[in-house]
Amino acid sequence: MPHLNTRMPTGNGVTQRSGSKPAFSNDLFERVLQRDNLHTAWKRVRANKGAAGIDGMSIDEFPDWARSGYWKRVVFELETGRYRPSPVRRVEIDKPEGGIRQLGIPTVIDRVIQQAIAQVLTPIFDPGFSDNSFGFRPGRNGQQAVKQIQSIIKEGRRIAVDVDLSKFFDRVNHDLLMTYLGYKVKDKRLLKLIQHYLRAGIMDNQCYRESREGVPQGGPLSPLLANIMLDPLDKELERRGHRFVRYADDFTILVKSQRAGQRVLRSISQYLQKRLKLIVNTVKSRVVKTNESKFLGFTFRAGCIQWHSQTLQKFKQQVRRLTNRNWGVSMRYQLFKTSQFVRGWINYFGIANCYQLCVDLDHWIRRRVRMAYWRQWRKPRTKVRSLMRLGVHVRSAVACGITSKGPWRSSKTPGIQQAISNAYLKSEGLYALRDGWIKLHHSE
């Protein structure tokens, strides 16, 4: 991949910024277009992968496109203020708790430019963000946010004000966001480029729609803009002396009584609507005991972090899909995909106090996998031969093979458990939740 910027105003090929200038000086646009900054942005976009935008160009196709000279034209258009971002491609994905989340996928070209902007703006804005904000920030993550809620609960605040912002990313007020950006960004060229991205529009089923409000999820710049938009909320909550945690547009305020919680919910809802032009979802926002609350898939019981019931339900639904007999793939591939999901899931949700539940779920997963093997073998003759190949005595193999029991009941019979033992499944690559939980907690 060639360097993305051909401008070399200094001897070492990097546009230098005087150390005496403040971070919000007028040279931010040049810093965005520095060769090293653009090249780092490209590497980040490539690592994040992702689908093509409306132009159909994939990540793999971008390097050849850039080498052909088209990137120089993009840089020239950026420098002269003529560049106009492409509309984002509308994509819908399922939300974990149900419903649809709408994403806007920019072109690879625009993802590189957005990433370059984010790399310049993040060091300017991030140090001023609240310590109670954890979403999409360097060195911070959702697990830290959950643990902070746990520590606040231990202070005696056992009532949670769960505030749900209705379609936050779709309703960000552009004028207000540009005002907040302008407090620290004085480079008008960069502000104008960001405004072009906000107004780039949306392609939805070949139909173009203007984007007069909102910050479409899916671009590298959107998370930072979301945090800039909600930083005044953090500062207001801190000014009022509230104990809270925010992760992107998901935030919880912890208080000591139900009455205080209702008062806080009313006043914060008014602040969000009047000052930030945002809407609170009155159906999903509520004041509850912390053991009934939900934050990033977790809840809190007796001071301990637990999985929310919906989180567990969604986990089981995904395992059922991955161990479905109608998938039409080999068992080795099913085990690979199941283990990939289980490993990633426990790496995040393993912070909960859930060792015994991991053990129970492992038992259930192994039974699901044994059932998948049994279904794939199909014919009695294949079942008998497969069991004998895996060490089961001929008499026991025949008894299992000709049984009239269904796959779920058969998966618990001694012959199948002997053939497809825990050790066998582990040797075939099936990952155990218990092992992931122990590894996570022993490393702390």
N, C-alpha and C positions, 0 to 999 in steps of 0.2 A: 504494500500500500504506500503510495507516494505521500510526501508531506502535503497537507491540504492547502497551504498558503505559500505563495511564491514571493511574497513581500519580504525583503531582507534589508531593513533600514540600518541595521547595526552589523558589526563585523562578525558576530557569532550567530547571525541569522535569527535573533530574537528581538522583538521590539521591546526596548527597555523603558521602564517608567521611573522617573526620578523619585528617589526615596523620600524627598521632602514633600511630595504631594500627598494630600489626604486620600483615603481610599475611595471617597466619593467624588473625586475630581473629574474633569472633563475628558479624560483620556480612556475611559472605560471601553468605548467602542473599539479603539485600537487594541486594547488588551484582549477583547473577544476574538479579534481577527489575527492575533499572534499565531505564528506557525505552530509552536509547541502546544498552545492551548487548543487549537483546532485538531491537532493530531491526537492529543489526549482525549478530546471529545469523541473522535471517531473510534478510538479503542474502547471507550466505555459503551458507546452505542453498539458496537460489534459484539461485545461481551454480553450485553443484555438481550441480544437477538431481537425477536419480535417480527411481526408480520409486515408486509409491504403496505404503503399508503395508496393513495388514489392513482399514482403513476405506475403502480405495479412493480416498481424496482425493489428487489430483495436486498438483504444485507450482503449476500455473496456477489451480487452484480454491481454493487456500488464502487468497489476499487477500480474496475475496468472503466466504468463511466467517468470516474474522477481523472484517471490517467489520460483519457481521450481529449482532455482540454475543457470539458464542460464546467469543471469546478472553478477554473480561473474566471470564467464568465460570471459564475455565481458570486465570487469574491468581488469582482469589478462592480456588479450590480449592488452588492451590499455597501461598498465604499461610496458609491455615487447616490445612494438612497433610492435606487430604482427597484430593488428586490422586493418581491411580494410573495409571501408564503403561500403554499398550496392549501386548499381546504383539507380538513382532517376527514378520515374515513370512519363513519359511524359503525361501531361494533357493539353487540350486546352480549353480556356474560351473566351467568346466574350468580346471584348473591348467596353467600353461605346460609343466611337466615331466611332465604326465599326472596322472590322478586327478581328484577332485572337491573343490572348496573350498565349504564351506557358509557362506552369508552370512545375516545376520538384518536385514531391512529394517524399521526403525521407521516409524511414521506420520510425516507431515510435521510435525504438532504436536510429537511427541516429538523429532524431529530439531532443531527450533528450540530446544527447552528444553535438550537435550543440548549443542548448540553454545554456548548461553549459559553453561552450566556450564563447558564446556571453556575458554571465553574468560577466565573468572575464575580457573580453577585453573592454566592453563598458565603464567602469569607467576610463580606461586608455586612450582611444582615444577620447571619446565624449567631454571632457572639452576643447580639442584643436580644435574642429570643429568650423567653422565660425558661427557667429550669424545670418548669412543670410541663413543658412541651417536648414530646418524644418522637413524633412522627416525621419520617423522611429527613432526619438530621444526622450529620456525621457523628459517629460514635454513640448513637442512641438507637433504641429499638423498642418494640412492643413489650418484650419481657421486662425491661427496666420499668416501663410504665405500670405494668401489672404489680410488680414488686413494690413500687412506691405507693400504690393504693393500699396494699397490705400493710405497709408501715403506718399510713395515716389512720387506718382502722384501729390499729393497736393503740393509738392515742385516745381512743374512746369515741371516735366518730363512726357510728354504725348505721347511719342513714345516708343513702346514696341518692343524689339528684342526677339521674341519667338523662342527659339532654340530647335529643336527636335533631340535627339540622336537616330540614327537608330539602333534598336535592341540592346540597351545598355547592358542589362543583358546577352545577348548571345555572346557579343563581348569583354568582359573584358579580357585584356591580363594578363594571369596568372603570367608570370615572373615579370611584372611591379607591379602587386598587391602584390606579395610576397616581392618585394623590399620595398614597402611602409609599409607593415606589419613589416618587419625586422628593420625598424627605431626605433620602440618602443618595439617590442617583441624580446627578446634575448634568449628565451627558444627554443632551436632547436627542442625538442620533440614536442612542441605545433605547431611550424611552419610546421613540417613534417606532423602532423595529419591534419592540415588545407589544406595542399597541397593534401593529399589523398582525402579529400572531394571535392576539385576542380576537381580532375581527376577521380572521382568515375564512371563517365559514365552515360549514359541515356538508359533506356529501353523504346522503342517506338514501340508499337504493337508487342511485343515479340522479337523485334530486338534490339540488343545491339549496341550502338554508343559510341565511345570514346568522352570525353569532353576535348579537347585541349585548349579551350578558353571558357569564359563565366562563370557567376555565376547564376545557375538556380534559378528563382524565385520560392518560395514555402518553402524554409528551413529557420529556425530561424536565421541562421548566414548570409544569403544573404544580408539583408538590411544593416547591419553593414559593410560588405565588400564593398558594393556599395558606402557607404558614405566615406569609407577610400580611395577608388579609385578616387572619385570625389573631395575630399578635396583639392588636388593641384589646381584644376580648381577654387575653391572658393578663395584660397589664391592668385591666379594669377589675378582674377577679382578685388580683394581688392587692390592688388599692383598697378593696373592700375587706381584705383579710381572710379570704376564703382559702380552704385547703382543697386542691383540685389536681387532676391529671388530664392532659389532653394528648391525643394521638390523632393528628390530622383533624378531621371534622368530628371525631368521636371523643367526647369529654364527659367526665363525671366529677361532680362537686360533692364533698363529704361533709356532713353536718352532724349535730348531736341530737336533733329531735325532728319529728315529722313536721311539726309546725314551722320550724326554721326552714326545712326543706321546701315546703310549699311556698313560703315567702321568697326564698332564693329563686325558685323556678319562675315565679311571676316576674320578678324584677329583672332577671337575666334575659328572659324572653322579650321583655320590652326593650332592653338595651340592644339586643341582637336585631330586632326589627327596626328600631328608630335610628340607631347609630351606624349599624353595618348593613342595613337593608337586606337582612337574611330572615328566613322564616323557620320557626321551630315547629316540628311535627308534634302536635299536641296529643296524638294517639300513642306514639311510641315514647314520648318523653314522660317520665314518671318519677315519683318520690317513693322509694322502697327501702326496706332493710337490705343491708349489704349482702345477705345470703340469698336475696331474690334479685339482685342486680346482675347486669351483664356488661362486661367490658372486654373487648377484643377476644371474645370466645370463652372468657373465664368468669367465675363467680367466686364468692368468698364466704366460707363457713368456719365459724369458731376461730377466726383469725388466720385460717389456712386458705391457700389458693386451690381452687377446685375447677374441674371442667364444667362448663355450663351444659345443661341437658341437651340443648340444641347442637352444641359442639360434638357431643358424643353421638348423637343421632346422625349427624352429617358424616362423621367418621365411618360409622357402620354402613351407611348408604354407599359410600365410595368403595369400601372393601367388598360389598356385595357386587358392585359393578365389575370390579377387577377380578372377581372369582366366579363370574357368570359363565355358565356352560355354552351360552350362545355367542360368545365373543369370537370364536373361530380362530384362535391362535394356540400355539403350543403351550404346554404346562410350564416349560422353562421360561417362556416370555411372560406368562401370567405371574409366575413367582418373581421375576425381575421387576415388573411394573408394580406389583403389590408391595414388594420390599422397598422400592424407591419411594412410594407414597408413605409407607409406615415410618421409614427413617426420617423423611422430611417432616412429617407430622409430629413425631415425638421430640425432634430437635427443638421445635417451637413450644409445643404444649407440655413438654416434660417438666417444666418448672412447677407444675401442680403437685400437690401432695396426693399421689395416685398410684403408689407402687402396687397395691393389691388389685386395683382395677386394671393395671397393665397385665398382670398375671392372668386375670380372668379373660381379658380381651385376647391375649395370645392363645389361650385355649380355644376360644371361639374362632379365631382366624385359622388356626391349624385344622379345626374341624371343617371349616368352609373349604380349605384347600384340599383336604382329603375327599370331600364331596365332589370337588371339581375333577380330581383324578378319576374317581369312580364313574362320573358321567362321561369322561372322555374315553374310558375303556369300553363303554357301551355294551357289547355282546358278552354273554356269560363266558364263552371260550376265551376271549381276550382278557377278561377279568381274572379267570383262574390262572392263565399263563403269566400274567403280570404279577400276581400275588406270589406265585411259586418262584418267579425270577428274583423277587425281592426277599426270598428266604422263608416264606410261609409253607408249612407242611401241606402236602397234597390234599389230605382229608379236610383240613381247615380251609384251604383255598377253594375247594369244590363247594363246601358248605356256604362260604361267602358268595361265591360266584353265581350260585343258582337261587339265592335268597329272593323272596318277593318283597323284601323291605325296600323302601324308597331310599334315595341317595343320602338324605340327611340322617336317617336312622342307621343306615349301613355304615356311615362314616365313623360310628362309635363302636363298631364290632371289634372284638380282639384281633381277628385276622388282619383287618385293614390297618388297625393301629400298630400292629407289629410290622407290617410291610412298610407303611408310610409313617415311620416313627418320628418323634421329635428330632432325633439325631439325623435321620435321613433328610428331613425337610431343611434342617440347618445346613447340611452338606450341599443341598441343592440351591442354597442361597436365600432361604426365607429369613427375613430379619425379624427379630423379636422386640416388641415394645419394652419388655422388661430389661433387655440388654441396653437399649437406648436410654432408658430412665436411669439405670445404675451408672452408666458412663457419664451422663450429664451431671448427676449429683456428686459423683466421686471427684469430678474435675473442679467443683466449686471450692 
